[in-house]
C-alpha cells in the first residue's frame, strides 16, 4: 500500500493527511527503535503512530492488516476498507468527500508541522541481501536503501556499482540503470540476476559490459497468481532468488508462492504454492507459504525462510513435496532453540546451506531476534551460534550484536551477513566464531 499512499499524498497535498498506525504482530516490531528504522528504511514522510498496546486498533474495531479508515474533518469515520485496495477507488472516495466539504469551510489546508526523522546510512543504507562469489573472490551487495548493487572485494573495497541510486525502473549501463529497493541476488555465467522488489521485476546484469536489462515484470504490482510471458506479467514483490538446475526460482513474497523462470526459453511458471498465506505441507501445487523471503539450494532440496510463519521449509525436488522443518503457524513465533516443534523463530529472512561432514547445515538469519542460528534438517535441531541482543558489536559468537540481519551467504568457512539496520556487511568465521565488520568503501 505504501507506493499508492505516496501517490495519493502527492495528488491531494493540501487536503489529504495520511497517518500510519503501526499495530505490530511481532514483538520486535513494537519497539520504537525498530519502528523508527523501518520508517527511515521505507522513506515515509507522514506521521506514524506506534500502537504497541493495540489501543487504536481496538478503538476503531480493526480486524485485519492492512485496514484503511477514512475520517472526515470533524473526526468521524465515514469509510472503512479491510485489505489492500487499488489506488483509483481510494482517490475517487477522497475526491467525492472533498467535494462534499468544499463549501463548508471545514477543511484546513494549512500544512501540518512535521519533524522528519534523521536519515541514516553512509556507503550502505539498509542492505538486505549479500551474495559471495567464491570463484571471483568478491561480494555482491544489494544496497537496498540506495537502490543500487555494489560489487566489492572480500575486504569491502568497491569494484563496481550498478544503478544511479534513484528509485525507478530503467535499463541501461551501470551508471544510468535504475533499481527500486533491490534484494535477492543470483549469479551464473558472468551474469547477476536481481530481484528488484520495489519495481516488481527481475533484472539481468551483464558483469562484463555492465548493462542492466529487465527480464521479467512490467514495473507494476501484480495481482495474478498465474504468470504469462515474463515481460508481460506483473510480479508481486520478488524477494529472493536461487538456481534450481537451469531454472531461476523466485521467492514471490507478495503472492506467497515460489515462481520459476527459464532464461533460455523465457518461460515463467508457478513452481510451488497456491497463493494462500498459510503453512501447509504437501505436493508443490497444494502447499502454502507466507511471504517466502530467503532461498538456498543444496543437493536436491531448496530450503526457504518463510517469514510470516517464522518457519524454515524444505522443498524436496525428488519427491516434489514441501515439508515444514521448524515453525508452526502465522502466530507461532518467539526465540527458542531446541528440536522440531519446540523451536521458535521470529520473522527469519535469510538462509544459507552447506555440507559439514556427513550432515547438512542450514544457517538462518533470525532477523527479529537479532541472531544467527544453525539448523540440522535431519534432526530439526536449532541452536544459536551468534548474536543475541540488538546492537552493533564485533566479538566472539553470542557476545556479538546484530540489528535485524536479513541475508546470509557462504564462502568456505566465512558466513557473510547483511546486517540491515546497522547498514553493514558482517563476517562470521565458522572456524573460531569471531564476528567482524567489513569496511565497505564506495571508491569504485
Backbone torsions as a table, in degrees:
resi	resn	phi	psi	omega
1	UNK	NA	-21.7	-170.8
2	UNK	-63.2	-45.0	177.3
3	UNK	-60.5	-37.0	178.6
4	UNK	-66.8	-40.8	178.9
5	UNK	-64.6	-37.1	177.5
6	UNK	-61.1	-42.7	-179.2
7	UNK	-68.2	-36.3	177.6
8	UNK	-66.1	-39.9	176.8
9	UNK	-61.5	-36.7	179.2
10	UNK	-71.6	-32.7	-179.6
11	UNK	-73.7	-30.9	-177.9
12	UNK	-126.7	63.4	-170.7
13	UNK	-66.3	-27.3	-174.3
14	UNK	-105.6	-5.3	-171.2
15	UNK	-129.7	-11.1	179.9
16	UNK	-116.7	126.8	175.8
17	UNK	-114.0	125.7	176.7
18	UNK	-102.5	127.5	174.1
19	UNK	-122.0	117.5	177.1
20	UNK	-85.0	130.7	176.8
21	UNK	-112.9	114.2	-174.0
22	UNK	-98.3	96.1	176.3
23	UNK	-101.3	98.5	-164.5
24	UNK	-79.6	143.3	172.5
25	UNK	-81.9	-47.2	-175.0
26	UNK	-91.6	143.6	178.8
27	UNK	-55.2	-40.1	-178.9
28	UNK	-62.3	-29.0	-178.5
29	UNK	-76.4	-11.9	179.6
30	UNK	-84.7	-12.9	-179.4
31	UNK	-77.8	128.0	-174.8
32	UNK	-60.3	-34.7	178.2
33	UNK	-61.5	-42.6	177.8
34	UNK	-67.7	-38.0	179.5
35	UNK	-66.5	-41.6	177.6
36	UNK	-59.9	-40.9	178.3
37	UNK	-63.1	-39.1	178.8
38	UNK	-66.2	-40.7	177.8
39	UNK	-61.7	-41.9	178.1
40	UNK	-68.0	-45.2	-178.5
41	UNK	-61.1	-39.5	-177.9
42	UNK	-86.6	-1.5	177.4
43	UNK	55.5	49.9	177.6
44	UNK	-83.4	142.4	-178.4
45	UNK	-125.1	23.1	173.2
46	UNK	-123.3	167.4	-179.5
47	UNK	-65.1	138.6	175.5
48	UNK	-126.8	127.4	179.5
49	UNK	-97.6	131.4	174.5
50	UNK	-88.0	96.5	-177.8
51	UNK	-90.0	58.5	-172.1
52	UNK	-61.3	-32.8	-178.5
53	UNK	-95.1	7.4	177.3
54	UNK	62.9	28.4	-179.0
55	UNK	-73.4	-43.0	177.3
56	UNK	-66.8	-42.6	177.1
57	UNK	-52.6	-50.8	-178.2
58	UNK	-69.9	-37.5	-178.7
59	UNK	-64.1	-30.3	178.7
60	UNK	-101.4	9.5	177.8
61	UNK	54.7	44.1	178.9
62	UNK	-76.6	145.7	-177.5
63	UNK	-128.4	-10.3	-172.2
64	UNK	-150.4	155.2	171.2
65	UNK	-102.0	131.8	-13.8
66	UNK	-85.3	160.6	172.1
67	UNK	-127.8	132.7	176.1
68	UNK	-103.1	125.8	174.9
69	UNK	-112.2	130.5	179.5
70	UNK	-107.4	121.2	-172.9
71	UNK	-120.1	133.5	-177.7
72	UNK	-85.8	176.0	-177.6
73	UNK	-61.6	-17.9	178.6
74	UNK	-92.6	3.7	178.5
75	UNK	84.6	13.6	-179.0
76	UNK	-98.7	137.0	177.2
77	UNK	-75.0	123.7	177.7
78	UNK	-117.3	-0.3	177.7
79	UNK	-162.0	152.0	180.0
80	UNK	-149.6	138.3	176.1
81	UNK	-140.4	128.9	177.5
82	UNK	-99.2	132.8	-179.4
83	UNK	92.9	178.5	-179.2
84	UNK	-70.1	150.9	-178.5
85	UNK	-141.7	136.1	179.6
86	UNK	-65.6	156.6	-173.9
87	UNK	-62.9	-44.4	-172.1
88	UNK	-64.0	-42.2	175.6
89	UNK	-60.3	-36.5	176.9
90	UNK	-66.2	-45.1	179.7
91	UNK	-60.1	-41.4	179.4
92	UNK	-63.3	-40.4	178.9
93	UNK	-64.9	-42.6	179.1
94	UNK	-63.3	-44.5	-179.8
95	UNK	-61.9	-41.8	179.0
96	UNK	-64.4	-41.4	179.5
97	UNK	-66.6	-41.6	179.7
98	UNK	-63.4	-38.9	178.7
99	UNK	-61.7	-36.2	-179.7
100	UNK	-70.1	-24.9	-178.7
101	UNK	-104.4	2.9	-172.2
102	UNK	-58.9	-38.4	-174.3
103	UNK	-102.3	8.0	-176.0
104	UNK	-92.6	-16.9	-178.5
105	UNK	75.8	12.1	-176.3
106	UNK	-95.3	0.1	177.3
107	UNK	-97.6	120.1	179.1
108	UNK	-97.4	111.4	-175.2
109	UNK	-89.4	2.9	178.3
110	UNK	-67.2	139.6	-178.6
111	UNK	-65.6	144.8	177.5
112	UNK	-82.1	126.1	-179.7
113	UNK	-68.3	124.1	179.9
114	UNK	-130.0	142.5	173.9
115	UNK	-109.3	102.8	-176.4
116	UNK	-65.4	152.0	175.2
117	UNK	-66.4	148.3	175.5
118	UNK	-66.4	136.3	179.2
119	UNK	-80.7	141.3	-176.0
120	UNK	-118.4	165.7	-179.3
121	UNK	104.5	143.3	179.6
122	UNK	-119.7	-106.1	176.6
123	UNK	-59.9	-42.4	175.4
124	UNK	-110.1	147.2	176.7
125	UNK	-135.9	106.4	179.8
126	UNK	50.1	58.1	176.2
127	UNK	-67.1	130.9	-174.2
128	UNK	-112.5	-12.8	176.8
129	UNK	-144.0	146.3	175.6
130	UNK	-137.8	143.9	-179.8
131	UNK	-135.9	121.4	176.4
132	UNK	-88.6	135.1	176.6
133	UNK	-111.0	93.2	-175.6
134	UNK	-59.0	-37.5	-177.0
135	UNK	-69.4	-28.3	-178.4
136	UNK	-102.6	0.5	-177.9
137	UNK	49.5	48.5	179.3
138	UNK	-145.8	169.3	176.2
139	UNK	-119.9	147.8	168.1
140	UNK	-113.2	131.0	-175.0
141	UNK	-123.1	124.9	170.5
142	UNK	-80.3	98.9	178.7
143	UNK	-82.5	74.4	-164.6
144	UNK	-57.5	-45.9	-177.7
145	UNK	-69.2	-21.5	175.6
146	UNK	-98.6	3.0	174.7
147	UNK	56.7	48.4	-178.7
148	UNK	-155.1	171.5	177.1
149	UNK	-119.6	131.9	175.4
150	UNK	-109.3	143.4	167.2
151	UNK	-113.5	126.2	-178.6
152	UNK	-130.5	163.1	169.2
153	UNK	-77.8	178.3	-174.4
154	UNK	-71.4	-8.1	175.4
155	UNK	-95.8	-10.8	177.8
156	UNK	110.1	-4.7	179.7
157	UNK	-71.8	128.6	-176.4
158	UNK	-71.4	130.0	177.6
159	UNK	-99.0	-42.3	-178.2
160	UNK	-152.5	154.3	176.5
161	UNK	-126.9	132.4	178.0
162	UNK	-118.3	118.6	-178.1
163	UNK	110.1	143.1	-177.6
164	UNK	-91.7	3.4	175.7
165	UNK	89.7	-1.3	177.7
166	UNK	-95.6	133.3	-178.4
167	UNK	-75.9	99.3	-180.0
168	UNK	-164.6	176.9	178.0
169	UNK	-115.4	107.2	177.3
170	UNK	-149.8	129.8	174.3
171	UNK	-83.6	160.7	179.3
172	UNK	153.7	-164.9	179.9
173	UNK	-77.4	177.3	-172.4
174	UNK	-57.5	-34.7	-175.3
175	UNK	-86.5	-16.1	-177.6
176	UNK	-115.1	-14.7	178.2
177	UNK	-64.3	155.7	-178.5
178	UNK	-133.0	140.4	176.2
179	UNK	-121.4	170.7	176.0
180	UNK	-141.1	102.9	-179.2
181	UNK	53.6	58.2	178.4
182	UNK	-67.2	147.3	179.2
183	UNK	-135.2	-94.7	-169.0
184	UNK	-58.1	143.3	-176.8
185	UNK	-131.1	141.6	175.2
186	UNK	-146.3	139.7	-171.4
187	UNK	-120.2	138.1	173.1
188	UNK	-165.4	131.6	170.8
189	UNK	50.3	50.6	176.0
190	UNK	74.5	14.0	179.8
191	UNK	-129.1	140.2	175.7
192	UNK	-110.6	124.8	175.1
193	UNK	-99.5	141.0	-173.3
194	UNK	-128.4	129.6	169.3
195	UNK	-82.2	101.1	-175.9
196	UNK	-89.1	82.1	-165.2
197	UNK	-58.7	-49.2	-176.9
198	UNK	-65.6	-23.5	175.6
199	UNK	-93.4	-3.0	-177.9
200	UNK	52.0	51.3	-174.0
201	UNK	-146.9	161.9	170.1
202	UNK	-110.6	134.0	-177.9
203	UNK	-118.7	152.6	179.3
204	UNK	-119.0	126.4	178.4
205	UNK	-113.6	116.3	174.1
206	UNK	-80.0	112.1	-172.6
207	UNK	-73.1	-16.5	176.0
208	UNK	-80.5	-47.6	-176.1
209	UNK	-94.3	-20.3	-176.0
210	UNK	81.9	1.5	-177.9
211	UNK	-72.7	136.7	179.1
212	UNK	-112.7	128.6	177.6
213	UNK	-132.4	154.3	177.5
214	UNK	-91.2	127.3	-178.6
215	UNK	-109.2	-16.3	177.0
216	UNK	-156.7	147.9	179.5
217	UNK	99.0	155.5	-179.0
218	UNK	-109.0	-8.9	-173.0
219	UNK	97.2	-12.5	179.4
220	UNK	-101.3	156.2	176.5
221	UNK	-70.6	123.4	-178.5
222	UNK	-79.7	153.8	176.8
223	UNK	-118.8	-10.3	-174.9
224	UNK	-88.9	152.5	172.1
225	UNK	-105.4	3.9	178.9
226	UNK	-129.0	115.9	-175.0
227	UNK	-79.6	159.9	170.5
228	UNK	-118.7	-142.6	176.6
229	UNK	-58.9	138.5	-173.4
230	UNK	-53.3	-47.9	-177.1
231	UNK	-76.0	-13.6	179.3
232	UNK	-102.7	0.3	-178.2
233	UNK	-105.0	124.8	175.4
234	UNK	-78.1	121.8	-179.8
235	UNK	-85.6	172.9	-175.6
236	UNK	-133.3	88.8	176.4
237	UNK	54.6	63.1	172.1
238	UNK	-64.9	131.3	-169.7
239	UNK	-114.9	-35.5	-179.8
240	UNK	-149.2	164.7	-175.7
241	UNK	-136.1	150.3	173.4
242	UNK	-156.9	141.7	176.5
243	UNK	-80.0	129.9	172.5
244	UNK	-123.3	97.6	-171.1
245	UNK	64.2	-126.7	179.5
246	UNK	-96.9	6.8	178.3
247	UNK	-104.0	145.4	175.2
248	UNK	-97.9	110.5	-179.5
249	UNK	-87.4	143.5	-171.4
250	UNK	-123.4	126.1	171.3
251	UNK	-79.7	98.1	-177.2
252	UNK	-89.0	83.7	-171.2
253	UNK	-59.9	-37.8	-174.8
254	UNK	-68.9	-30.4	178.8
255	UNK	-104.3	6.0	176.4
256	UNK	57.1	45.6	-178.1
257	UNK	-140.3	170.1	166.3
258	UNK	-112.2	124.4	175.3
259	UNK	-108.9	166.1	179.9
260	UNK	-138.9	138.0	177.7
261	UNK	-118.9	129.3	171.8
262	UNK	-98.4	104.3	-176.8
263	UNK	-62.2	-27.0	-177.6
264	UNK	-72.6	-46.6	-177.9
265	UNK	-94.8	-8.0	-177.4
266	UNK	58.5	36.8	176.1
267	UNK	-98.2	136.2	179.0
268	UNK	-121.3	130.2	-176.9
269	UNK	-144.5	163.2	170.5
270	UNK	-81.4	122.4	-179.7
271	UNK	-90.3	-33.5	-179.2
272	UNK	-163.6	148.9	173.5
273	UNK	102.8	138.1	178.9
274	UNK	-84.3	-19.7	-173.7
275	UNK	100.6	-8.7	174.7
276	UNK	-79.0	136.8	-179.0
277	UNK	-83.1	102.0	-178.2
278	UNK	-167.3	-162.5	-175.6
279	UNK	-141.6	63.5	178.5
280	UNK	-102.2	130.5	174.9
281	UNK	-85.0	173.4	176.5
282	UNK	132.5	-163.3	177.8
283	UNK	-56.7	152.0	-173.9
284	UNK	-53.2	-42.0	-175.2
285	UNK	-73.8	-16.7	-176.5
286	UNK	-107.1	-10.9	-178.1
287	UNK	-70.3	158.5	175.4
288	UNK	-126.6	150.3	-179.9
289	UNK	-130.8	173.5	179.9
290	UNK	-142.7	92.7	-178.6
291	UNK	56.1	61.2	174.8
292	UNK	-59.1	130.1	-169.3
293	UNK	-130.6	-13.0	-180.0
294	UNK	-143.3	137.7	-177.9
295	UNK	-130.0	145.2	171.4
296	UNK	-150.7	138.5	-175.1
297	UNK	-115.3	134.9	172.9
298	UNK	-151.7	137.0	-176.7
299	UNK	53.1	-123.9	-178.1
300	UNK	-108.8	29.9	-177.3
301	UNK	-138.0	142.7	173.3
302	UNK	-109.0	126.9	178.0
303	UNK	-107.1	142.7	-177.3
304	UNK	-139.6	145.5	172.1
305	UNK	-89.9	115.0	-178.1
306	UNK	-100.3	94.1	-161.3
307	UNK	-61.9	-47.4	-171.6
308	UNK	-72.9	-19.7	173.2
309	UNK	-99.7	7.0	179.7
310	UNK	47.3	48.8	-173.7
311	UNK	-130.8	161.7	170.7
312	UNK	-117.0	125.9	-176.2
313	UNK	-116.1	155.8	177.3
314	UNK	-120.7	127.7	173.5
315	UNK	-104.4	107.2	180.0
316	UNK	-84.4	114.3	-174.3
317	UNK	-80.2	-17.5	176.0
318	UNK	-77.8	-41.1	-179.8
319	UNK	-95.0	-9.4	-178.8
320	UNK	57.3	45.2	179.8
321	UNK	-132.5	155.0	177.8
322	UNK	-106.6	137.8	179.2
323	UNK	-132.6	136.1	174.8
324	UNK	-82.1	128.4	177.3
325	UNK	-96.2	-52.9	173.9
326	UNK	-139.1	152.7	-175.8
327	UNK	103.3	145.4	-173.4
328	UNK	-125.9	-31.4	-175.7
329	UNK	-173.7	179.0	-176.0
330	UNK	-63.3	-25.0	-178.1
331	UNK	-122.3	26.9	175.3
332	UNK	-113.8	100.7	-177.7
333	UNK	-151.3	165.5	-179.0
334	UNK	164.8	-150.4	180.0
335	UNK	-143.1	86.9	-175.3
336	UNK	-141.5	114.6	172.0
337	UNK	-77.3	165.9	179.7
338	UNK	147.0	-143.8	-176.1
339	UNK	-132.8	134.5	171.2
340	UNK	60.0	-126.6	-172.6
341	UNK	-70.5	-12.9	178.4
342	UNK	-83.0	-11.7	-178.2
343	UNK	-74.4	140.1	173.9
344	UNK	-131.9	130.4	173.1
345	UNK	-115.8	172.0	177.5
346	UNK	-135.6	97.7	174.6
347	UNK	55.5	60.9	176.9
348	UNK	-70.8	141.9	-176.7
349	UNK	-119.6	-13.7	-175.6
350	UNK	-141.8	149.4	176.7
351	UNK	-141.7	151.9	174.9
352	UNK	-148.0	134.4	-173.4
353	UNK	-116.9	146.9	170.5
354	UNK	-155.1	164.1	177.0
355	UNK	-93.1	133.7	178.2
356	UNK	-126.9	97.1	-173.8
357	UNK	67.7	-126.2	179.5
358	UNK	-90.1	0.8	-175.3
359	UNK	-112.6	161.4	170.3
360	UNK	-104.4	137.0	176.4
361	UNK	-116.0	131.2	175.3
362	UNK	-110.8	113.9	177.2
363	UNK	-88.5	137.9	-171.2
364	UNK	-123.2	130.7	167.2
365	UNK	-86.6	96.7	-179.9
366	UNK	-83.0	81.3	-159.6
367	UNK	-57.8	-52.0	-174.2
368	UNK	-78.2	-10.3	172.2
369	UNK	-95.7	-0.2	178.4
370	UNK	56.7	40.7	-175.8
371	UNK	-134.6	159.3	168.3
372	UNK	-112.2	127.7	-177.2
373	UNK	-125.2	163.2	180.0
374	UNK	-123.3	132.0	179.8
375	UNK	-117.0	131.0	168.9
376	UNK	-95.2	107.4	-174.5
377	UNK	-67.3	-22.0	179.5
378	UNK	-71.9	-40.6	-177.7
379	UNK	-102.3	-11.1	-177.4
380	UNK	64.7	26.5	177.0
381	UNK	-87.6	137.9	179.3
382	UNK	-126.1	134.7	175.5
383	UNK	-137.1	146.6	174.6
384	UNK	-77.4	131.4	179.0
385	UNK	-115.2	-17.5	179.2
386	UNK	-159.8	148.4	178.4
387	UNK	86.0	-178.0	179.6
388	UNK	152.8	-5.3	175.7
389	UNK	-151.5	155.4	-178.8
390	UNK	-76.1	132.8	178.2
391	UNK	158.4	-170.0	177.7
392	UNK	-135.8	96.4	-178.5
393	UNK	-144.8	125.0	174.3
394	UNK	-84.2	133.2	-177.5
395	UNK	-171.0	-168.6	176.5
396	UNK	-88.2	130.3	169.0
397	UNK	42.3	-118.3	-172.8
398	UNK	-75.3	-2.7	172.0
399	UNK	-83.9	-13.6	178.1
400	UNK	-75.7	159.2	-179.0
401	UNK	-129.0	138.0	177.5
402	UNK	-125.4	168.6	175.2
403	UNK	-139.8	97.8	-179.3
404	UNK	55.7	60.3	173.4
405	UNK	-63.6	138.4	-171.9
406	UNK	-128.1	-4.1	-178.8
407	UNK	-154.6	149.4	179.9
408	UNK	-134.2	147.3	173.8
409	UNK	-150.0	135.5	-175.2
410	UNK	-99.5	140.5	171.0
411	UNK	-139.3	94.5	-174.5
412	UNK	63.0	-123.8	-179.9
413	UNK	-94.7	15.3	177.5
414	UNK	-109.8	129.0	176.4
415	UNK	-108.4	114.8	178.8
416	UNK	-91.9	138.9	-170.4
417	UNK	-128.2	125.4	169.8
418	UNK	-82.5	102.1	-176.9
419	UNK	-92.3	85.8	-159.4
420	UNK	-58.8	-55.6	-174.0
421	UNK	-75.1	-11.3	172.5
422	UNK	-91.7	0.8	179.4
423	UNK	54.2	45.7	-171.1
424	UNK	-144.9	157.0	167.7
425	UNK	-110.4	123.2	-178.0
426	UNK	-108.8	156.9	178.2
427	UNK	-125.3	123.3	177.2
428	UNK	-108.6	117.2	175.7
429	UNK	-77.0	126.6	177.8
430	UNK	-87.5	8.1	173.4
431	UNK	-96.4	-54.4	-179.6
432	UNK	-111.3	0.8	176.9
433	UNK	58.0	35.0	171.5
434	UNK	-88.8	147.9	179.4
435	UNK	-114.8	130.8	176.8
436	UNK	-133.0	162.9	-179.9
437	UNK	-110.9	129.3	177.7
438	UNK	-71.7	142.1	176.4
439	UNK	-90.5	82.0	-177.3
440	UNK	-76.6	121.7	-177.2
441	UNK	-121.7	126.4	-178.1
442	UNK	-87.4	75.5	-175.4
443	UNK	-126.7	31.3	-179.3
444	UNK	-68.2	NA	NA
